[in-house]
Amino acid sequence: MNQISLRNQNFLAGFDPEKGTLRTLRMAGDELGTEFIGSEANISYPSILKGGQWLGDWKIVLWDRDADSWKEELTSRSGDIRRVRGDGNAVTVSYRGRSSAPGGISDFEMEQRFEVDGEVMRWTAKLTNPKDVPVEFGEVSLPFLTNTDFSGIFTDEKYRDEENWRGVKQRLWHEQRVQQHLCVTGNSSYAYLQRPKGDYPGLLFQVADDTALEVAYQMDPNIGDQFSIVFEGPYYLSLYSWAAVSREGWNAAGESNRYWFNGNTSLVLGPGMSKEFHFVFSRIDREADIARRLYQYGQAVVDVQPGMVAPCGEEVNLRVRAKDAVHLVPAANNLKIDPVRREGDDSYYRLSFSQSGQKEIQIHHGGKRTNLFFYAVENPGALLRRHADFVATRQYYGNKEDPFGRYHGFLPYDDRLDTLFVHGSESWQIGCMDEYCMPPAMFLAEKNTYIPNEKEVDVLEGFVDDCLFRRLQDPGTFLIRRGLYYETINDSDRDSSKWSRERAESTERSFNYPLVFSFYYSMYKIGKKYGITKRHTALEYLDRAFRTAMVGYEVGRNKFNGAPAGATVVPLLDALKEERPEQFRQLYGKVRRIAEENAASSYPYGSELYVDQTCHNQYHAMMEYFGFRDKIEEIYRVTYALRGGLQPVWFQYGNEKRGNVCCWYGTPQNTRVLYKGFEETGDQRMAKLGYSGLFSFLTCLRASGAAHGWFLWWPDRTGNDLRSLDTDLGMYNYLYAAKSYLVEDGVFGLAGYGCRVDSADGRVTMTPYDGIGARLYAAPYGIDIEAAAGRVESVSFEPENGQCVIRLSAAGSGGYRGELTVKGPESWDVVVNGKDFGTIGQILHLKNIEMQEI
């Protein structure tokens, strides 16, 4: 196919000689030869192919004074006035005159130039008003077509017989497609494209000079949504978006005061006036190149510690690097900004929040504005307790006459009506099983392993005896049915999510078994630690966990896939090894078979959905447990790449790429993987993005204790789903992953993730604020602390004396003794609640510790 080619030392770009649009962009020397740009060759969506808009086109909407309405004019429909010219290092595309085509250009002129310049490719577009009256441009948008159509791989007929969760389809997605991380923050906006494999090179597309982005929205909303497998599809990137608010139906009647995060404005050009827009394409060979390029082209570069989300009252460190003088404006209440110092082009600040909620900070720099969005959450310990009480008192179904037998099951909550979600056309959501119903019990049980409450444990045991082990799980076979809710299926329901009784009674869903054995394992821990289970002993719960796991690894088509909460099988094996050696040997064999199957597979990261993030945690846990060390580096890299955008926005920073869905349960689940990666490699980026994703998930918990569902950032549906959805699966994983870290940060010095850090008189103190105080790691000293019973209130380190001083308190109800494991250098002395327990000796295990009153 003919094309106009531009090349430099970093990449080869190809342009359509008739349309002037970017057809290909590949990196020089890239062994995989991955395409970064979307084109007819890799986009499968019919509406996009039919629409014919590609990168290099423009969508312009202007106000038609005669018609008194908005009018859309597209460069893609203006071929009769388009002129394309290639001249060695540049491609110039111009539109002058009036197009005779419907929807073509008639009210403006445009000239754009793509030019390779050293290491980068610049794109300049000039919009001109040729009229003798002012023109209001209500939308100026560019179709941002990139090679992100992963669904085309999985629906391709030639791969029909290949598995979705591993093998050739996953390899093609990880190596021949890219993930797109959009950052829309005004004058520091960008898009970062990287292979899901997590390697380099990547591609950075950024605005430059005084150009800004206001919003990104779907080119075709019918391609994908938060509930679909496709997720999103291609985007328009809008420099001005006022017309789109009404034309795209973003605001309902009476909501004209609702703006998107950066506002929605128009561009008005007087007679003969022009406006230039500037963009740069850069090759990225390491993560630090992103910040370097942003700074190089006049944007504000943000570094933050610990992240974009923090509890009220805790400090956040912020560094802004910009060529121009920086001024921070607090565009929110209950937000304090303290300047710390300025070093060259770096400005340092300390932030704190006195009330919860989103906190906008505007960076004004050289006549430009970059918008940052932080979020302050309430005290995590209070949130956990409040939510646990909510689950136990509001989501525990008390209807003895329920026709489906859901009495004493857990159901999702609908905060729109402040009521249980008991009816619906999607049967799986309300049947006391699957990701919407089993996780409230999982969260409540796991919370009680850290913060015991006898009333909540009584509720959990009522769930076991009246619902789970009576109606959902067969006491003889341990098979688990899909759910209790079903309906009569009519002809019109053939393609719906309604279940017949037969379908509800199916026991073949593999992923339900890890949910249940994880719950039983938590109940075992409650009984073992605190002795407050009344209906069944700790060992009885352990036996049920074992039997459920044994059956689960033989059931269904997804038994080899990494499952939500599937990583719990590793501590379950450890418990069985100590308590029931024969059961350990039996389960060990089955789990090893699963691990070997995964270890022998290419990119085994698929789930029930072919692109999902539910498997990484289990996959890592099994590879680590069974010694498949050659797989670990790839797991860290692939998991980190899901969060690789580094956008300084609370719902994106540290959140995993899943279309426009943010604060979804996969993020806290996979935080454990990144935390392990940090401890193993020392790479603090994993600790930072692990913390950021973990704490962003707390934004789903309301002050009432209710859980809201995922956060969506599209302008037509911004905000959380007011139903609880699968948030409790994320909260279970929050408890599973939460850990406090002390690090020596290269920018901010001694700092903490999940804890406050104070340093005075040769003593460094960590005070956990993750709500459970169960796990801490002080990286500068190599000391790891885990409280099996009790809550660590603080740990102080005195390096000169080689002493570690721990304050341990009782968390929750019931009388029990504390238990600690301390690992680290042999010579360090350990003092707990005023008692000297001697030196670590590599591993020091302490039991029967008398608790301290806090």
N, C-alpha and C positions, 0 to 999 in steps of 0.2 A: 504494500500500500504506500502511495506517495505521501511524503511528509516533509515539512521544513524542520531541519534538525539544528539544535543549539547544543553545544557541549563545552564543558570546561573540565578542570581536573577532578571535580566531584560528581558530576552527573551528566546524563544525556537526556535532553528534552526533545520531544517531537510534537509538531503542531500540524493540525489539519490545514492544508494549503488553501482550501476554499472557505472554511468556517473561521479559521484563526484561533481555534480552541486548542487547549493542551490535550494531547492524545496519549502521551506517555511520558513518564519521568522515572528513570531508573538510576541507580547509583553506580558510579564507576568502580570496578573491582569487586562488586558484590557477588560473592560466590553463588548465592541463591538466585540472583537475578530478579528479585522481587519487583513487581510493578507497584507504584505508589498512587497512581492516578486512576480514577474511574473512567471507563470508556465502554464502547459497544462490546469490547472483547471480554470484559469481566463484570458487567452489570446485567443482571437478569430480570430486573423489575420492568414489566411491560409499560407502565405509565411513564417511566423515565426514558425508556428507549423511544417511545412514541413522542414524548415532549421535545426531545432533541436539544436540551440545554446541557452544556458541558462546562467544565472549568475554563474560564475565559469569556463566557457569556455574561450578560447582565439582565436582571429583571428591574425595570424602572416603572414606578407608578407615580403619576403626576396629577395635579388637580386640573381638570378640564373646566375652565370658567364658563364656557358656553353650555355644557351639559350639566354643570353644577354637580359634578361627581368625579370620582377617581377614574383614571384611565391608565391601563397597563400597556407598556410598549417594551418589546423584547428584542434584544440583538439577534437571538436565534431565528427570528422571523424576518430579518432585514437583509437577506442575502443580496437583494438587488441594489443596495447602496453600500455594501461592504467592500472594502479594499484590503487585501492581505499582501504584505510584502516582507520577504526575508532578505536581510543584507549582511550575512556573515555571523555577527555576534548578536543580532536582534531580530525580532519579528514585530512588525507594526500592523495594527488592525485599526481601520478608521471607518466611521459611519457619518456620512454627510448627505444632506438632502432629505427628501421625503420618500419613505418606502411605500410602494403600492400594495404590499402584502397586508392582509388582516393581522392586526397585532404587531405590526412592524413599527419602526421609529418614524415619527413625523414631527415631534416637538422638541427635540434636542439633538445635539451632536456629541459624538464620543470618539476619542482617539486613545488607543492604549498601545503600550510598548513592553515587550518582554525582552530582557537583555541579560546575557550572562556577563558577570562582572567579577573577575577573579574567582573566588570560591563560591559565590552565590548567584542566584538568578533574581533580578529585580523585575517587578511588575508595576508599571505606572499607568493609571487610567485617568483621563481628563474628560469631565462632563461639562458641556457648554450649553448655555441658553442662547440660541441665536435670535430669539424674538425681541420685539421692542417693548415687551411688558414683562414684569417679574413672573417667574414660574416656581410653583411650590412642588418639590419632589418629596412625596410622602413616603416613598420606599425606594431605597437604592440597595439592591441585594445581588450577591454573586452566588450562583449555584456551585456548591463546594462538593464536587464529585471525586471521591477517592476510592481506592480499591478495598472497600470494606464489606462488600456483598458476600458474606460467608454462606448465606442460605443457598446461594447458587451452587455451591459445592455439594451440599447435602441433598439437593433436589435434582442434581444432574443424573440423567438416566444411565450414563455409562458407569456410575458408581453405585447403582441401585442395590447390588448384592453385597456391598461392603458395609461393615459395621459403622455405626455413627460415633461410638464413644472412643474409638481408637483406630489406629491404622491409617490408611491412605487419606481418608477424609480429614481426620484431625491433622495429619502431616501437612496437607495442602493448606488448611486454615492457618496453622501456626507458621508456615514458611512462605506461603504465596499470597497471603492477605495481610492487611495491616489493621491495627486498632487505632481508632481516632479519638484523641483526647482534646476536647474543645475547651478553651478558656476564653470566656467572653466577659471582659472586665473593663471595657472602654478602650483607652489608649494603650493598654498593655495586653491586648488580646492576641491569642495565637491558637494554632492547632498543631498538636504533635502527633505524628504518625510513626508507629513502630510495629514490627511484626509481633504477633502474640508469643512467638518464641522468646521474646525479650532480649534479643541480641541487637547488634548494630551492623550497618548504619540505619539511622532513622531519618525522618524528614520533618523540619520545622517550617511551618507557614506562619508568618507574623505580619501584623500591621507595622508600619514605620512612619516616622515623622509625626504629623498631627492627625493621622488617620485613626479612626476608632470603630469598634464594633459595638452595636447596641444589643443584638439578640441573634440567636440561631433558632431556626424552626424547620420542620420537615418540609421537604419539597412536595411530598405526597403523604398526607396523614393516614391514608389507607394502607400504606405499605407495612407499617408495624406500629405496635404500641407496647405499653408496659406489660401486657398480658400475653403477647404473642411471642413466637420463636424468633421472628426477624428483629424485634425490638425497636428499630428506628428508621433505617434507610437513609438516603442522602439528605443534606441540609442546604437551606439558604443561609448565608451569613449576611446579616443586614447591617449596613452602615447607618441607615436611617430607616425607621420602621413605623412611623405614625400611621400610615395608611393601612399597614398590615393588621393593626389592632382591630379595625372594623371589618376590613375585607376578609380576613381569615377567621373572624368570629372568636377572637381571644377573650373578649369581655362580653358578658351578657348585658342586657339592658339594665341600666341603673348601676353599672359598675365602671363608669367612665373614669373614676378616680383610681382605678387599679392599674398600676404600671408594672412592667417587668423590672428586674433588678437595676438595670442601667437606665431606665426611662425609655420613652419612645418619642422620637422627634422627627421633624421634617427639615429638609434643606431648601432654602429659598435663594434662588439666583436671580439677580437683577438682569436687565437687558445686556446681552453681550458678556455676562460674567461667566467665569469657569471655576470649577473646583477639582483639584487633583487628589487622587487616592494612591497611596504607596504601600506596596507589599514586598516581602522578601521571602524567597525559598532558600533554606540552608540545609546542608547535610549535617547530621548529628552523629558523631562517633563515640560520644560518651555523654552521660547525663549532664555534666557540667557545661557542655557546649550550649545547652538551652539557655542558661542564664547569661552566658557570654554573648550570645547573639541578641538576646533581648536588650541587654545593656548597650551593645554596639549600635543598635538602631533606635536609640532614644526612648526605650521603654523603661518602666520601673521594675526592678527585680526584687522580689520579696523572699526573705528567708524568715522562718518562724519557728519558735520552739516553745512548748512541745508540739503545737499544731494549731489548727483553726478552731478547735473546740476545747474549752476548758471549764471546770466548775467555777461557779461564782466565788469570788474572793481569792482565787489562785492567779498567779502572775503568768503572763505570756510575754516572751521576748520577741521583738520584731526588729529586723534589719531591712532597710530599704536602700537599694543601690540605684542611683540615677545620675545622669550627667548634669541635670539641672537641679537647682535648689528645691528642696522638698518641704512641703507643708501638709501636715495631717489634719483633717477635719473630721470630728466625730459626728456622724450623721445618725446618731442613735442616743437614747437616754441611758443613764446608769452605766456609763463607759468612761474610764479614766485613761488618759494618754500621758505618760511621763517621759519627756525626752531624757535620754541618758548621755549620749555623746555623739559627736560627728567626727569621722576619720576619713578624709578625702571625700569621695563620692558616697560614702556609707553613712547613713543616719540610723542611730540605734534608739529604740523606744522600749518602754515597759508598759504593758497594758493590763488592766484589771476590770472586772465587771461586777457590779453589785446586784444585778437582777438578771434573771434568765431571759433567753430569747436571742434572736439574730441581732448582730451588732455590725453596722456598716461603718467603715472608715474610708474616707476619700483621700487619695494621695494626689495633691496638686503639684505638678512639676513642669516648669517651662511652658505654661499655658495649656497643659494637658491634664487629664484626670484619669486616674486608675482607681477602680472601686474594689475594695476588699470586703469580704463578708465573713465575720466570725460568728460563733454561737456560744453563748454561756448556758451551761446546764446547771441544774440544782445539784446539791450535794449528792454524789452517786450513792452513798450509803442510804440516805433518806429515800432516794428514788427506788432503790432495790426493795427496801422494806415496804414502801407504799404500793409498789406494783405487786409484790407478793400478796399483800393483804387484799388487793383488788381482785387478783386471780382467785384467791381462796373464798372470797365472799361474794363476788359478782359474776364470775365465770364458771362456777361450780353449779351445775344444773340440778335444781331441786324438785323437778316435776315428776312425781311418782307415777302419774298417769300418762306420761309421754308414750304415744303409740309405737315408737321405735325403740323403746328401752334405753333411752339416753340418760336416765336418772343417775345422778352423781357422776356423769361424765363432764368433761370440760368443753366449752363451746367458745367460738370467737365472739368478740364484742364489737358492737356498732355504736361508736360514740356520736354519730349523727343523731341518733334517737335515744342514746343512753340506755341501751338494752342489749340483751343477748341476741346473737345472730342465729335464729332457730329454723328459719325457713329460707328457701332459695332454690334457684334452678340449677345450681352447681352442687350436686349432692355431696361431693367429696369434702366440701368446705364445712359441713355441719353434721358429720357423721361420727364425731368423737375420735377420729383417727386422722392420719395424714398430717401434713405440715401446719394446718390451721388449728387442729384440736389436740393432738398429742403434746405438742411443745409447751402449752401452759402448764401441764403436769410436770414436764421435764424441767422447766425453769423453776417451778415451785420446789421440786425435790432437790435440785442442785443448790438452790439458794439456801435450803435448810441444812445442807452439808457444811455451810460456812456460818450461817446465822440461824441457829435452830429456834423453832417456835412450835411448841407442842400442839397448839390448836391447828396450825397449818399441817402438821404431820398427821393429825387425826383426819383432816380432810383428804389428804393423799391416800391414806389407808382405806377411807370410804370409797374413793375412786377405784382402788384396786379390787376390793371385794364386791362392790355393787355394779361396776361397769367393765373395767378392763379385763379382769380374770373371770368374769361371769358371762359377758356378752360379746366382747371384742375378740378375746383370745380363748381358744379351745383348751381347757385344762388338761386334756389328755394328750393332744398332739402338739400343742403350743403354736399352732397355726393362727395367724391374725387376719381377720377379715378387713376388707377395705373400709367399711364404715357401717353405721347402723341406719342411716337415713336412705330411703329409696322412694320411688314414685311409680305410678302406673305409666307406662310408656305408650304414647299415642303415635300415630303415623308422622305427625309433625315434629316429633321429638327425636327423629332418627339421628340427626347430627348435633344434638344438644348435649349438655353436660349432665343431664338427668340420668340417674341410675335406676335400673330395674332392681328388684330384690336379688335376683341371681348375681348381678354385677356387684352389688354391695356386699354379698357374701363371699366373693372371690378372695382367696388368700394368697394370690400370686404377686402382689406388689412387694418387691424385694426391699425397697427403701423404708417400709414401715417397721421392719424388724430391728434395725439399729436404733430407731426412735424408742422402741419399747425396751430393748435390753439396756440402753443408756439410762432410761428411767429407773429400771430395777436396780441398776448398779448404784445410782444415787441413793435409793432407798436403803440399800445395803450399807452405804457409808454412814447414813444417818443412824441406823441401828448400831453399827460398829463403834462410832465415835461417841454417841451420846446416850444410847440405850433408851430412846424415847419412842421407838415403834412398839405398838401394843398388840396388834393383831398377828404379826408375823415377825420372826426373828431376823437378824441381819443375814444369817446363813441361808434362811429360806428365800430371801430376796436375791441373794447371790446365786442360788440354785436356779431361780427363775430367769435371771439374766443369762446364765450359762445355757439353759435349755432353749431360750428364745434365739440366742445367737447360733446355736447348733442347727436349728431348723432354718433360720434365715439365710444361712450361707448355702442352702440347697434349693432355695425357692426363687422362682421368677427369672426373667430375662436380664435383670440388672444386678444379679448377685455379685458379679465381678467388678462392677463400677464402684468408685468411691462414693459413699453415701453421706447425706447430712447426718452429722453426729457419729459417723462411722468410726472416727478415730478413737472413740471411747473403748473400743475393743482392746486396745493396748493396756490401759490400766486395769481393765477387766481381767485380762490374762495374768497380770501381776498379782491381782487379788486371788485368783484361782490357784496360782502357783503356791501361794502361802497357805491358803485355807483348804483347797481341794485338789491335791496334786493329780489325781487321776482325771478329773474333769479338765484340768489345765492341759494335760497331754492330748485329750480328745479335741478340744477347741483349738489348740495350737496347730494341730495338723490341718484343720480346715482353713484357718486364717493364713497359714503359710501357703496353702494352695492358691488362695486369692492373691497373696502378695507376689508369688512367682508368676502368676498369669499377668499381673500388671507390670512386673519388672521386665517381662519378655515382650511387652507391647510398645508400639510407637505412639507417643503422646496420648496416654490413656487419661485424658482430661475431660472427656465428654460425660454427660449425665443422662437422665431421662430426656432432657432437652439436649440437642447435640452441641450447643454452646452454652455452658453453664459453669458455675464455679463451686459446685457442691462437692467435688471429688478431691480437690487438692489436699485438704487437711487429712483425710483418711489415707490417701496415697502416700503422703509424706510420712505419716505415723508408721505405716506398715514397712516402707522402705527403710526407715531408720531402725525399727525394731528388729527386722530380719537381716540387717546388715548389707542391704543393696546400696552401698555408698556411692556407686557410680551414677545413681539416679538423683541424688540429693541436690547437686548444684543446679541441674535443670529445673527441678521443682521450685527452688528459691527464685530462679530467674523468671520463670513463667508466672509465678504468683506475684512477684514484684511488678512485672510488666502490666498487670491488670490495674495497677495504681499509678502508672508511670507519668501521668499528665502534670502533676505538681501544681494544679490550678489553686490559687490562693482564695478558695471559696469553700466554706465549711462542708457543703454536701458533695464536693468533688475531691478535695485534698485527702489523700489516704483512702478514698473509696474506690471500690473495684469497678471496672468498666463493664456495665451491663445495660447497654443502650442508654436511655435517660433515667434508668432506675438507680436511685442512690439510697444509702442507708438500708440495704437489703441484707438478709441474714448471712450471706456468703462472706461479707466483709469481716465481721467479728470472728467468724469461723476460721478464716484463713489468716487472721492476725496471729494465731498461734504458730503458724508456719513461719511467718516473718520474724516473730520473736525468737524462735529457735534458730533461724538463720543469723540473726544478730549475735546471739550467744555463741554460735559456732564460728562465725567468720569475723566478728567485730565490726561489721559494716553497719554504722549507726543509721544509715538511711532506712534500713529495714525496721529498726526500732521506732523511728519517727513516723513512718507511714503505717506501721502496725498500730501504734498508739492512736494516730489520727483517725484511722478507720474505726477502731474500737470505740473511741469516745464519741465519734459522730453518731454512732448508733444509739447513744443515750438520748439523742434529740427526739427519738420516737416515743419516749415515755412522757406522759403529761403529769402535771402537778396533782391531778386527781388519782393517779395510779394507773389510769388506762393506757394501753399501748395503741399507738397509731401505726399504720402500715407505711410502706416505702415512701420516700420523698421523690417527687418528679419535678424536673426543672423546665419542661417545655412551657412556652408562654401561654398556651391554651389550657394548661392543666398544672399549674405550679402549686406545690404543697404536698402534704402528706395525705394518703388515703386515711379517712377517719375510721376505717375498720381496722381491727387488730391484725388481720392477715396472718403472715407467718413470723411476725416480729418476735414471738417468744422463742422460736428456734434460734434467732440471733441472740436473745438474752441468755439462753442456756449456754451458747458459745461464748458470750461475754464473760460469764462466770468461769468457764473452762479455760479461757485465755488470759484473763486479767493478771497483770504482773507489773510491779513498779521497778523502774530502772534508774540507776545513777550512772551518768556518762560524763566524760570530759569532752564537751562539744568544741569543735574547732572554731566556732564563731562566738558562742556565748559562754564558754568556760564550763565549770561544773554545773550540770543541769539534770533535771529529772523528767522522766516520762511516767505518768501515773502517780507522781509523788511530788511533794514540795521538798526543796533542798535548801538547807541553811548551813552556812560555814562560818565558824567563829572560834578563835582561840585554839586552832589546831584540831578542831573537831568538826566533822561533816555529818549532818543529820538528814536522814530520809524520813519523811512523814507521808505514808501512803494516803491517797485520796480516791482510790478506785472503788471503795465501798466494801471491800472484803479483807484487805490487808493480809492476804494469804501467801503471796509469793513476791520476793524481792531479789534483785541482782545488782550488786555494786561492781560495775565493770572495772573501775580503776584499781580495785583491790582484789578482784576475782572471787568475791564472796557471794554465795547463793543461799538464800534462806527460804524455807517453806514451812508454813504453819499448818500441820495436819489437823490441829484442833486449837482454836483461839485465833485472835486477830492481832497482827503486829501493828501496834500504834506508832512506833518509831524505832529506828535503828540509828545509832551513832557510831561513827568510826573514828578512832584515834590512831592514825598511821604511825606516829612516833612511838606510841606505847604498844602498838600491835593489839589493840583492844576493840572488840565489837560489843556494844551495849544495846540490848534489845528490851523493849517494853511490850509485854504480851498481855492482852486483856481477854475476858470472856465476851463472846459475841452471841447475843440471843439468850433464850431462856434455858433453864436446866443447869444443874451443878455438874461440872466436869473439869478435868485437869487438862492443861495445855500440852501440846506435843509439837516439837520443832525438829527440823533437819537443817543443819548448817554445813555447807561445803565450802572449801577454800584452802588457802595456804595453811599448812600444819601449825605454824607458830602463833597464829592469832588466838587470843584469849577471848572467850565468850562469857558474857554476863547477861543473865536474863532476870528481870524483875529484882535486881539487887543481889542475886546469887551468882557466884562465880562457878561455872561448870567446867573450867579448864580449857585447854587448847583444842582447836578444831581437829588436828590430826587427819586432815583431808576431808573426813566425813564425821560429823558429830550428831548423833541422834539422841534427842532429849525427850523423855516422857514424864508424865505426872508432875508437870510444872504448876506451881501454885500461881493462880491468876492475879493480876494487878487490877485494883479497882480504878476505873477511868471515869 
